[in-house]
Amino acid sequence: NFFSDIVRADAEFIIKNDSAKTLPIDSRIDVKIKLGDSSVIEDLNQFVENQPDDWYPYFQRGFYYGLSEDSLRMKDFNRAIKFSKENSNTISIYQTIAGWHSDQLNWGASIEWYTQAINLKDNYLSRLSRGICYYYLNSPTSAIKDFEVATVLNTKKTEPFLWIGLTYLSINDTQKALEYYDVAISISNDLNEIFMTIYDLVEFKQYEEALQYLDCLLNEKKLDRRDIFYAKYFKFICYQRLDNQSEVNRLNDELIKFPLPFEAELKDHILYLGYTFLD
């Protein structure tokens, strides 16, 4: 990736030219972690020694240990919790620990840590994340409850509505799912979220509903050429699944003639999407 190469080159330049270590230690640690520089452990140990009664150095070192050493990670996180004097910091620690458990698909442990964060202060991220854990544990009632609270805690976010819709789809309540997807799409300015909604519908074989949203998207939203192409391609997939050959042929002709920006990139991505849908 071109941009990640630029960031890496900049980071390496910063570290190489900081022989006098004038860069603040926490900034140097951030850069080294991004670079995967194993010498960062020396900086982390120094950070802890410099500020033994501060939560943040322990949190930083625990975060780094999370890449490899579970026992050392939890030891430092517990110290960070001990020295944390503000609820917002403690909540961040709880959320980070919960996130590690989620990465390992340990949904039950993740729920316990998100619950501790919520007990300190109810917050959007913990509610949404705990709801997702409940979803993957096949506990739709608990998941929907957390998602609904998340919609109240942050009324501008569409993600909880999408997750509620997805949860209702998973229990075959299509009507309820569509009600929440309607809300999400009506308030969303993020086309990626809308496309992910449509992707969910296709994954759950709700092709007619997906087509309704695609027509709405093409008629009511201001789309650039790339997004128009994606919308028509999704329609192509839906009609293919519905065995509507006349629409498949029509859309195939449109897509072949479509003027594409970033043509190679799009074709590669569409090929991947096609294989995903047509497995």
Sequence and secondary structure as in RCSB ss.txt:
>XXXX:A:sequence
NFFSDIVRADAEFIIKNDSAKTLPIDSRIDVKIKLGDSSVIEDLNQFVENQPDDWYPYFQRGFYYGLSEDSLRMK
DFNRAIKFSKENSNTISIYQTIAGWHSDQLNWGASIEWYTQAINLKDNYLSRLSRGICYYYLNSPTSAIKDFEVA
TVLNTKKTEPFLWIGLTYLSINDTQKALEYYDVAISISNDLNEIFMTIYDLVEFKQYEEALQYLDCLLNEKKLDR
RDIFYAKYFKFICYQRLDNQSEVNRLNDELIKFPLPFEAELKDHILYLGYTFLD
>XXXX:A:secstr
 HHHHHHHHHHHHHHHT TT  S HHHHHHHHHHHT TTHHHHHHHHHHH TT HHHHHHHHHHHTTT HHHHHH
HHHHHHHH  SHHHHHHHHHHHHHHHHHTT HHHHHHHHHHHHHHS  HHHHHHHHHHHHHTT HHHHHHHHHHH
HHH TT  HHHHHHHHHHHHTT HHHHHHHHHHHHHH   HHHHHHHHHHHHHTT HHHHHHHHHHHHHHS   H
HHHHHHHHHHHHHHHHTT HHHHHHHHHHHHH   TTHHHHHHHHHHHHHHHH 
